[in-house]
Amino acid sequence: MTESATRPSTGSGSEHSGSRDRPAERSRSRTTWPRRVFVTPAILTLVVLGAYPLVFIALAAVTESSLGRPFQELVGTATVEDVLGDADVVASLVRGVVYAVLVALVSVVLGVTTAVALWRSVRAGSVTRTLLLLPMITPPVVVGILWKLVFNPSGGLVDTALRFVLPGADPVSVLSYPVLAFAGIALADVWEWTPLIVLLVFAALIGQDTEVGEAAALDGAHGFRLFSSITLPAIAGTIGAAFLIRLVLAFKVFDLVYIMTSGGPGQATTLPAYVIWQAALQQFDVGRAAVITLLLAAVVTIVTLPVVAITRRLHND
């Protein structure tokens, strides 16, 4: 009697729960399809824009490809071996790593310092913040021309300042010396992209919880101790992300090299992007340019992976 009495109630409960679940599933399906319809074009666009260049570069790297006639003949790894055996290409990749890390570090240090200074004077620094963004919105070609004029040995800013300090001194062509030319391009790059770091860090500073800082101030934390113990840990993840972005941008520099030095003097400022341009548009060897591009992508991945891991840990903390 007990089993027969309980079975119908169990069955009816499952039927009722099933009937309740079906409308919920239908409503979920009705809301899912419109989302898929709206998201699909964006996904397809990303796949096409990302997959097509990658497939093209990979095929060009293993074939004999010129600028006008790609994929002429399969050559396998011959181009890769030829590029790896070229000391100038390898040196440009090493030079690119040194340049990117150096420029990114200097940009982050200056950017964080400037952002903190603006944050301290948030009420009085609106005009200053606007002016600091001007280098970032200036076209890279214009930046290159501007800094080339600054380093001009005949009436440039550096030459004028030198003549003012040392009257009768010989003109100094900064871009004619390997080390100075490398530093000059780095300086122009830092000037152009440091405002991006300032913008990112400043947004993180004004977005942090002020109550934590006020509580720490009441406990006796002031000045550098307050910044190092409260403010810096709060924005450490943003600083790491800004360093990663700046690192990738530094690896891509081409305009400044092309305008200011054309890779010279000698090979002192020949960075990877400029080598790729030389192979593709001066030598018309698309296969060689594709191999150098893949090598640069591998180098960038190796260099940025530790930065990504550190940034992720800082965000989680």
C-alpha atoms as a printed R data frame, in Angstrom:
    type eleno elety resid chain resno      x      y       z
1   ATOM     1    CA   MET     A     1  0.000  0.000   0.000
2   ATOM     2    CA   THR     A     2  2.799  2.419   0.843
3   ATOM     3    CA   GLU     A     3  4.684  1.843  -2.423
4   ATOM     4    CA   SER     A     4  1.568  2.164  -4.537
5   ATOM     5    CA   ALA     A     5  0.694  5.353  -2.714
6   ATOM     6    CA   THR     A     6  4.053  6.953  -3.138
7   ATOM     7    CA   ARG     A     7  4.713  6.058  -6.792
8   ATOM     8    CA   PRO     A     8  1.996  8.230  -8.310
9   ATOM     9    CA   SER     A     9  3.110 11.206  -6.289
10  ATOM    10    CA   THR     A    10  6.730 10.766  -7.505
11  ATOM    11    CA   GLY     A    11  5.653 10.467 -11.095
12  ATOM    12    CA   SER     A    12  3.429 13.478 -10.919
13  ATOM    13    CA   GLY     A    13  6.272 15.497  -9.342
14  ATOM    14    CA   SER     A    14  8.633 14.628 -12.156
15  ATOM    15    CA   GLU     A    15  5.987 15.486 -14.718
16  ATOM    16    CA   HIS     A    16  5.406 18.846 -13.074
17  ATOM    17    CA   SER     A    17  9.153 19.573 -12.875
18  ATOM    18    CA   GLY     A    18  9.564 18.555 -16.515
19  ATOM    19    CA   SER     A    19  6.741 20.825 -17.509
20  ATOM    20    CA   ARG     A    20  8.341 23.665 -15.573
21  ATOM    21    CA   ASP     A    21 11.792 23.047 -17.166
22  ATOM    22    CA   ARG     A    22 10.534 23.085 -20.756
23  ATOM    23    CA   PRO     A    23  9.461 26.782 -20.749
24  ATOM    24    CA   ALA     A    24 12.771 27.734 -19.121
25  ATOM    25    CA   GLU     A    25 14.722 25.875 -21.807
26  ATOM    26    CA   ARG     A    26 12.623 27.472 -24.518
27  ATOM    27    CA   SER     A    27 13.205 30.951 -23.103
28  ATOM    28    CA   ARG     A    28 16.949 30.317 -22.906
29  ATOM    29    CA   SER     A    29 17.028 29.109 -26.486
30  ATOM    30    CA   ARG     A    30 15.059 32.152 -27.599
31  ATOM    31    CA   THR     A    31 17.570 34.510 -25.976
32  ATOM    32    CA   THR     A    32 20.640 32.533 -27.109
33  ATOM    33    CA   TRP     A    33 19.962 32.605 -30.840
34  ATOM    34    CA   PRO     A    34 19.766 36.407 -31.163
35  ATOM    35    CA   ARG     A    35 23.056 36.675 -29.290
36  ATOM    36    CA   ARG     A    36 24.694 34.195 -31.637
37  ATOM    37    CA   VAL     A    37 23.338 36.029 -34.662
38  ATOM    38    CA   PHE     A    38 24.780 39.365 -33.496
39  ATOM    39    CA   VAL     A    39 28.130 37.905 -32.368
40  ATOM    40    CA   THR     A    40 28.750 35.715 -35.432
41  ATOM    41    CA   PRO     A    41 29.792 38.558 -37.831
42  ATOM    42    CA   ALA     A    42 32.356 39.843 -35.339
43  ATOM    43    CA   ILE     A    43 33.789 36.355 -34.821
44  ATOM    44    CA   LEU     A    44 33.946 35.689 -38.572
45  ATOM    45    CA   THR     A    45 35.665 39.047 -39.129
46  ATOM    46    CA   LEU     A    46 38.310 38.273 -36.501
47  ATOM    47    CA   VAL     A    47 38.875 34.795 -37.946
48  ATOM    48    CA   VAL     A    48 39.251 36.088 -41.503
49  ATOM    49    CA   LEU     A    49 41.465 39.040 -40.575
50  ATOM    50    CA   GLY     A    50 43.616 36.887 -38.316
51  ATOM    51    CA   ALA     A    51 43.725 33.603 -40.205
52  ATOM    52    CA   TYR     A    52 44.268 34.889 -43.749
53  ATOM    53    CA   PRO     A    53 47.501 36.851 -43.061
54  ATOM    54    CA   LEU     A    54 48.838 34.000 -40.933
55  ATOM    55    CA   VAL     A    55 48.176 31.395 -43.645
56  ATOM    56    CA   PHE     A    56 49.621 33.697 -46.311
57  ATOM    57    CA   ILE     A    57 52.813 34.309 -44.312
58  ATOM    58    CA   ALA     A    58 53.213 30.611 -43.506
59  ATOM    59    CA   LEU     A    59 52.822 29.600 -47.177
60  ATOM    60    CA   ALA     A    60 55.156 32.370 -48.345
61  ATOM    61    CA   ALA     A    61 57.803 31.223 -45.861
62  ATOM    62    CA   VAL     A    62 58.016 27.737 -47.396
63  ATOM    63    CA   THR     A    63 57.752 28.793 -51.046
64  ATOM    64    CA   GLU     A    64 59.674 30.986 -53.455
65  ATOM    65    CA   SER     A    65 57.584 34.145 -53.390
66  ATOM    66    CA   SER     A    66 58.220 37.542 -54.906
67  ATOM    67    CA   LEU     A    67 56.180 40.701 -54.522
68  ATOM    68    CA   GLY     A    68 54.240 40.139 -57.720
69  ATOM    69    CA   ARG     A    69 54.293 36.319 -57.912
70  ATOM    70    CA   PRO     A    70 53.791 34.561 -54.581
71  ATOM    71    CA   PHE     A    71 53.893 30.770 -54.070
72  ATOM    72    CA   GLN     A    72 55.924 29.979 -57.192
73  ATOM    73    CA   GLU     A    73 57.828 26.905 -56.004
74  ATOM    74    CA   LEU     A    74 57.998 24.925 -52.783
75  ATOM    75    CA   VAL     A    75 61.407 25.376 -51.136
76  ATOM    76    CA   GLY     A    76 60.684 23.930 -47.689
77  ATOM    77    CA   THR     A    77 62.968 25.204 -44.958
78  ATOM    78    CA   ALA     A    78 65.648 26.578 -47.289
79  ATOM    79    CA   THR     A    79 64.597 30.186 -46.733
80  ATOM    80    CA   VAL     A    80 64.453 29.637 -42.976
81  ATOM    81    CA   GLU     A    81 67.998 28.239 -42.954
82  ATOM    82    CA   ASP     A    82 69.221 31.118 -45.110
83  ATOM    83    CA   VAL     A    83 67.670 33.728 -42.799
84  ATOM    84    CA   LEU     A    84 68.977 32.062 -39.634
85  ATOM    85    CA   GLY     A    85 72.437 32.046 -41.191
86  ATOM    86    CA   ASP     A    86 72.297 35.775 -41.921
87  ATOM    87    CA   ALA     A    87 74.169 37.576 -39.137
88  ATOM    88    CA   ASP     A    88 72.484 40.902 -39.926
89  ATOM    89    CA   VAL     A    89 68.984 39.466 -39.423
90  ATOM    90    CA   VAL     A    90 69.920 37.746 -36.169
91  ATOM    91    CA   ALA     A    91 71.595 40.941 -34.951
92  ATOM    92    CA   SER     A    92 68.480 42.962 -35.796
93  ATOM    93    CA   LEU     A    93 66.318 40.583 -33.741
94  ATOM    94    CA   VAL     A    94 68.670 40.878 -30.757
95  ATOM    95    CA   ARG     A    95 68.781 44.639 -31.244
96  ATOM    96    CA   GLY     A    96 64.992 44.710 -31.371
97  ATOM    97    CA   VAL     A    97 64.722 42.893 -28.025
98  ATOM    98    CA   VAL     A    98 67.179 45.287 -26.365
99  ATOM    99    CA   TYR     A    99 65.398 48.286 -27.867
100 ATOM   100    CA   ALA     A   100 61.899 47.111 -26.887
101 ATOM   101    CA   VAL     A   101 62.794 46.269 -23.280
102 ATOM   102    CA   LEU     A   102 64.763 49.508 -22.812
103 ATOM   103    CA   VAL     A   103 62.074 51.734 -24.311
104 ATOM   104    CA   ALA     A   104 59.270 49.971 -22.424
105 ATOM   105    CA   LEU     A   105 61.062 50.303 -19.074
106 ATOM   106    CA   VAL     A   106 61.827 54.000 -19.562
107 ATOM   107    CA   SER     A   107 58.283 54.715 -20.773
108 ATOM   108    CA   VAL     A   108 56.713 52.948 -17.792
109 ATOM   109    CA   VAL     A   109 58.958 54.698 -15.240
110 ATOM   110    CA   LEU     A   110 58.285 58.130 -16.742
111 ATOM   111    CA   GLY     A   111 54.611 57.349 -17.291
112 ATOM   112    CA   VAL     A   112 53.979 56.183 -13.725
113 ATOM   113    CA   THR     A   113 55.880 59.157 -12.299
114 ATOM   114    CA   THR     A   114 53.916 61.610 -14.428
115 ATOM   115    CA   ALA     A   115 50.589 59.924 -13.697
116 ATOM   116    CA   VAL     A   116 51.195 60.078  -9.944
117 ATOM   117    CA   ALA     A   117 52.143 63.760 -10.213
118 ATOM   118    CA   LEU     A   118 48.944 64.497 -12.155
119 ATOM   119    CA   TRP     A   119 46.918 62.468  -9.680
120 ATOM   120    CA   ARG     A   120 48.276 64.525  -6.801
121 ATOM   121    CA   SER     A   121 47.223 67.716  -8.613
122 ATOM   122    CA   VAL     A   122 44.028 66.336 -10.137
123 ATOM   123    CA   ARG     A   123 42.116 69.591  -9.720
124 ATOM   124    CA   ALA     A   124 44.746 71.828 -11.264
125 ATOM   125    CA   GLY     A   125 46.132 69.596 -14.006
126 ATOM   126    CA   SER     A   126 43.391 69.422 -16.653
127 ATOM   127    CA   VAL     A   127 45.294 71.556 -19.177
128 ATOM   128    CA   THR     A   128 48.528 69.686 -18.469
129 ATOM   129    CA   ARG     A   129 46.839 66.317 -18.980
130 ATOM   130    CA   THR     A   130 45.486 67.470 -22.332
131 ATOM   131    CA   LEU     A   131 48.893 68.723 -23.484
132 ATOM   132    CA   LEU     A   132 50.560 65.456 -22.449
133 ATOM   133    CA   LEU     A   133 48.301 63.525 -24.812
134 ATOM   134    CA   LEU     A   134 49.392 65.517 -27.871
135 ATOM   135    CA   PRO     A   135 52.478 63.358 -28.678
136 ATOM   136    CA   MET     A   136 50.330 60.222 -28.685
137 ATOM   137    CA   ILE     A   137 47.871 61.607 -31.250
138 ATOM   138    CA   THR     A   138 50.639 62.961 -33.484
139 ATOM   139    CA   PRO     A   139 51.261 60.752 -36.552
140 ATOM   140    CA   PRO     A   140 54.490 58.734 -36.237
141 ATOM   141    CA   VAL     A   141 55.835 60.200 -39.490
142 ATOM   142    CA   VAL     A   142 55.442 63.714 -38.081
143 ATOM   143    CA   VAL     A   143 57.155 62.602 -34.865
144 ATOM   144    CA   GLY     A   144 60.088 61.271 -36.878
145 ATOM   145    CA   ILE     A   145 60.410 64.483 -38.872
146 ATOM   146    CA   LEU     A   146 60.161 66.585 -35.712
147 ATOM   147    CA   TRP     A   147 62.920 64.707 -33.899
148 ATOM   148    CA   LYS     A   148 65.088 64.620 -37.002
149 ATOM   149    CA   LEU     A   149 64.890 68.411 -37.012
150 ATOM   150    CA   VAL     A   150 65.739 68.441 -33.298
151 ATOM   151    CA   PHE     A   151 68.925 66.455 -34.021
152 ATOM   152    CA   ASN     A   152 69.771 68.417 -37.175
153 ATOM   153    CA   PRO     A   153 73.456 69.496 -36.983
154 ATOM   154    CA   SER     A   154 72.644 72.750 -38.784
155 ATOM   155    CA   GLY     A   155 70.360 74.765 -36.558
156 ATOM   156    CA   GLY     A   156 68.616 71.946 -34.705
157 ATOM   157    CA   LEU     A   157 67.667 72.215 -31.054
158 ATOM   158    CA   VAL     A   158 70.609 70.110 -29.876
159 ATOM   159    CA   ASP     A   159 73.046 72.018 -32.065
160 ATOM   160    CA   THR     A   160 71.650 75.389 -30.900
161 ATOM   161    CA   ALA     A   161 71.883 74.410 -27.223
162 ATOM   162    CA   LEU     A   162 75.443 73.145 -27.713
163 ATOM   163    CA   ARG     A   163 76.510 76.359 -29.404
164 ATOM   164    CA   PHE     A   164 74.934 78.376 -26.598
165 ATOM   165    CA   VAL     A   165 76.840 76.443 -23.927
166 ATOM   166    CA   LEU     A   166 80.067 76.100 -25.939
167 ATOM   167    CA   PRO     A   167 80.394 78.983 -28.413
168 ATOM   168    CA   GLY     A   168 82.460 78.050 -31.435
169 ATOM   169    CA   ALA     A   169 81.989 74.294 -30.974
170 ATOM   170    CA   ASP     A   170 81.779 72.120 -34.079
171 ATOM   171    CA   PRO     A   171 78.312 70.933 -35.131
172 ATOM   172    CA   VAL     A   172 77.342 67.553 -33.694
173 ATOM   173    CA   SER     A   173 75.348 65.201 -35.901
174 ATOM   174    CA   VAL     A   174 73.685 62.987 -33.303
175 ATOM   175    CA   LEU     A   175 72.190 60.608 -35.849
176 ATOM   176    CA   SER     A   176 75.622 59.960 -37.406
177 ATOM   177    CA   TYR     A   177 76.949 58.077 -34.363
178 ATOM   178    CA   PRO     A   178 75.687 54.494 -33.832
179 ATOM   179    CA   VAL     A   179 75.001 54.705 -30.091
180 ATOM   180    CA   LEU     A   180 73.585 58.227 -30.249
181 ATOM   181    CA   ALA     A   181 71.372 57.369 -33.228
182 ATOM   182    CA   PHE     A   182 69.986 54.344 -31.361
183 ATOM   183    CA   ALA     A   183 69.353 56.516 -28.304
184 ATOM   184    CA   GLY     A   184 67.804 59.253 -30.450
185 ATOM   185    CA   ILE     A   185 65.216 56.925 -31.946
186 ATOM   186    CA   ALA     A   186 64.498 55.504 -28.493
187 ATOM   187    CA   LEU     A   187 64.030 59.029 -27.132
188 ATOM   188    CA   ALA     A   188 61.565 59.913 -29.902
189 ATOM   189    CA   ASP     A   189 59.682 56.658 -29.285
190 ATOM   190    CA   VAL     A   190 59.507 57.300 -25.536
191 ATOM   191    CA   TRP     A   191 58.277 60.853 -26.151
192 ATOM   192    CA   GLU     A   192 55.538 59.590 -28.458
193 ATOM   193    CA   TRP     A   193 54.116 56.716 -26.396
194 ATOM   194    CA   THR     A   194 54.739 57.642 -22.757
195 ATOM   195    CA   PRO     A   195 51.416 59.559 -22.690
196 ATOM   196    CA   LEU     A   196 49.652 56.224 -23.245
197 ATOM   197    CA   ILE     A   197 51.210 54.885 -20.036
198 ATOM   198    CA   VAL     A   198 50.249 58.101 -18.259
199 ATOM   199    CA   LEU     A   199 46.645 57.734 -19.409
200 ATOM   200    CA   LEU     A   200 46.336 54.087 -18.328
201 ATOM   201    CA   VAL     A   201 47.987 54.555 -14.932
202 ATOM   202    CA   PHE     A   202 46.155 57.804 -14.225
203 ATOM   203    CA   ALA     A   203 42.811 56.082 -14.906
204 ATOM   204    CA   ALA     A   204 43.776 53.338 -12.456
205 ATOM   205    CA   LEU     A   205 44.782 55.895  -9.828
206 ATOM   206    CA   ILE     A   206 41.537 57.845  -9.937
207 ATOM   207    CA   GLY     A   207 39.562 54.596  -9.965
208 ATOM   208    CA   GLN     A   208 40.997 53.119  -6.779
209 ATOM   209    CA   ASP     A   209 39.158 53.079  -3.482
210 ATOM   210    CA   THR     A   210 40.048 56.250  -1.562
211 ATOM   211    CA   GLU     A   211 38.825 54.843   1.752
212 ATOM   212    CA   VAL     A   212 41.750 52.419   1.897
213 ATOM   213    CA   GLY     A   213 44.253 55.257   1.534
214 ATOM   214    CA   GLU     A   214 42.437 57.368   4.108
215 ATOM   215    CA   ALA     A   215 42.456 54.503   6.595
216 ATOM   216    CA   ALA     A   216 46.168 53.948   6.026
217 ATOM   217    CA   ALA     A   217 46.812 57.665   6.508
218 ATOM   218    CA   LEU     A   218 45.004 57.551   9.827
219 ATOM   219    CA   ASP     A   219 47.292 54.683  10.847
220 ATOM   220    CA   GLY     A   220 50.335 56.849  10.166
221 ATOM   221    CA   ALA     A   221 51.220 55.949   6.552
222 ATOM   222    CA   HIS     A   222 52.207 59.061   4.600
223 ATOM   223    CA   GLY     A   223 54.280 60.024   1.587
224 ATOM   224    CA   PHE     A   224 56.348 57.303  -0.002
225 ATOM   225    CA   ARG     A   225 55.267 54.717   2.555
226 ATOM   226    CA   LEU     A   226 51.602 55.275   1.678
227 ATOM   227    CA   PHE     A   227 52.371 55.057  -2.033
228 ATOM   228    CA   SER     A   228 54.533 51.924  -1.802
229 ATOM   229    CA   SER     A   229 52.245 50.058   0.604
230 ATOM   230    CA   ILE     A   230 48.761 51.034  -0.624
231 ATOM   231    CA   THR     A   231 48.745 52.853  -3.961
232 ATOM   232    CA   LEU     A   232 51.404 50.888  -5.851
233 ATOM   233    CA   PRO     A   233 49.975 47.411  -5.075
234 ATOM   234    CA   ALA     A   234 46.533 48.655  -6.117
235 ATOM   235    CA   ILE     A   235 47.728 49.729  -9.572
236 ATOM   236    CA   ALA     A   236 50.447 47.080 -10.059
237 ATOM   237    CA   GLY     A   237 48.261 45.066 -12.431
238 ATOM   238    CA   THR     A   238 47.611 48.115 -14.597
239 ATOM   239    CA   ILE     A   239 51.320 48.950 -14.671
240 ATOM   240    CA   GLY     A   240 52.092 45.389 -15.782
241 ATOM   241    CA   ALA     A   241 49.484 45.575 -18.542
242 ATOM   242    CA   ALA     A   242 50.808 48.973 -19.641
243 ATOM   243    CA   PHE     A   243 54.358 47.584 -19.789
244 ATOM   244    CA   LEU     A   244 53.120 44.684 -21.939
245 ATOM   245    CA   ILE     A   245 51.362 47.019 -24.368
246 ATOM   246    CA   ARG     A   246 54.388 49.289 -24.560
247 ATOM   247    CA   LEU     A   247 56.684 46.321 -25.146
248 ATOM   248    CA   VAL     A   248 54.652 45.141 -28.134
249 ATOM   249    CA   LEU     A   249 54.484 48.662 -29.579
250 ATOM   250    CA   ALA     A   250 58.259 49.000 -29.284
251 ATOM   251    CA   PHE     A   251 58.802 45.794 -31.264
252 ATOM   252    CA   LYS     A   252 56.724 47.261 -34.113
253 ATOM   253    CA   VAL     A   253 58.631 50.534 -34.530
254 ATOM   254    CA   PHE     A   254 59.317 51.310 -38.177
255 ATOM   255    CA   ASP     A   255 58.298 54.881 -38.974
256 ATOM   256    CA   LEU     A   256 60.909 56.502 -36.756
257 ATOM   257    CA   VAL     A   257 63.711 54.357 -38.164
258 ATOM   258    CA   TYR     A   258 62.612 55.000 -41.737
259 ATOM   259    CA   ILE     A   259 62.330 58.775 -41.298
260 ATOM   260    CA   MET     A   260 65.234 59.504 -38.958
261 ATOM   261    CA   THR     A   261 68.085 57.132 -39.874
262 ATOM   262    CA   SER     A   262 67.010 54.651 -42.594
263 ATOM   263    CA   GLY     A   263 68.565 51.934 -40.461
264 ATOM   264    CA   GLY     A   264 71.947 53.636 -40.168
265 ATOM   265    CA   PRO     A   265 74.591 54.516 -39.483
266 ATOM   266    CA   GLY     A   266 75.668 51.104 -40.679
267 ATOM   267    CA   GLN     A   267 73.253 48.660 -39.056
268 ATOM   268    CA   ALA     A   268 73.016 50.480 -35.707
269 ATOM   269    CA   THR     A   269 69.292 51.241 -35.927
270 ATOM   270    CA   THR     A   270 68.188 48.429 -38.226
271 ATOM   271    CA   LEU     A   271 65.318 46.976 -36.202
272 ATOM   272    CA   PRO     A   272 63.246 43.897 -37.202
273 ATOM   273    CA   ALA     A   273 60.329 45.802 -38.753
274 ATOM   274    CA   TYR     A   274 62.754 47.733 -40.959
275 ATOM   275    CA   VAL     A   275 64.491 44.500 -42.031
276 ATOM   276    CA   ILE     A   276 61.105 43.050 -43.016
277 ATOM   277    CA   TRP     A   277 60.376 46.172 -45.073
278 ATOM   278    CA   GLN     A   278 63.758 45.913 -46.792
279 ATOM   279    CA   ALA     A   279 63.200 42.262 -47.711
280 ATOM   280    CA   ALA     A   280 59.663 42.766 -49.003
281 ATOM   281    CA   LEU     A   281 59.748 46.185 -50.687
282 ATOM   282    CA   GLN     A   282 63.414 46.715 -51.566
283 ATOM   283    CA   GLN     A   283 64.515 43.179 -52.430
284 ATOM   284    CA   PHE     A   284 60.994 42.039 -53.458
285 ATOM   285    CA   ASP     A   285 61.590 38.766 -51.601
286 ATOM   286    CA   VAL     A   286 58.266 38.052 -49.892
287 ATOM   287    CA   GLY     A   287 59.385 34.606 -48.760
288 ATOM   288    CA   ARG     A   288 62.343 36.047 -46.866
289 ATOM   289    CA   ALA     A   289 60.158 38.770 -45.360
290 ATOM   290    CA   ALA     A   290 57.645 36.134 -44.241
291 ATOM   291    CA   VAL     A   291 60.331 34.082 -42.496
292 ATOM   292    CA   ILE     A   292 61.661 37.150 -40.664
293 ATOM   293    CA   THR     A   293 58.090 38.011 -39.659
294 ATOM   294    CA   LEU     A   294 57.565 34.544 -38.187
295 ATOM   295    CA   LEU     A   295 60.895 34.753 -36.348
296 ATOM   296    CA   LEU     A   296 59.912 38.152 -34.961
297 ATOM   297    CA   ALA     A   297 56.563 36.731 -33.834
298 ATOM   298    CA   ALA     A   298 58.382 33.905 -32.041
299 ATOM   299    CA   VAL     A   299 60.772 36.343 -30.354
300 ATOM   300    CA   VAL     A   300 57.916 38.607 -29.249
301 ATOM   301    CA   THR     A   301 56.059 35.599 -27.837
302 ATOM   302    CA   ILE     A   302 59.083 34.416 -25.867
303 ATOM   303    CA   VAL     A   303 59.742 37.893 -24.469
304 ATOM   304    CA   THR     A   304 56.125 38.705 -23.583
305 ATOM   305    CA   LEU     A   305 55.092 35.384 -22.013
306 ATOM   306    CA   PRO     A   306 56.827 36.118 -18.669
307 ATOM   307    CA   VAL     A   307 55.317 39.613 -18.675
308 ATOM   308    CA   VAL     A   308 51.853 38.157 -19.272
309 ATOM   309    CA   ALA     A   309 52.304 35.693 -16.395
310 ATOM   310    CA   ILE     A   310 53.500 38.421 -14.019
311 ATOM   311    CA   THR     A   311 50.674 40.759 -15.051
312 ATOM   312    CA   ARG     A   312 48.084 38.038 -14.501
313 ATOM   313    CA   ARG     A   313 49.459 37.347 -11.035
314 ATOM   314    CA   LEU     A   314 49.422 41.046 -10.160
315 ATOM   315    CA   HIS     A   315 45.791 41.309 -11.251
316 ATOM   316    CA   ASN     A   316 44.828 38.265  -9.184
317 ATOM   317    CA   ASP     A   317 46.596 39.631  -6.118
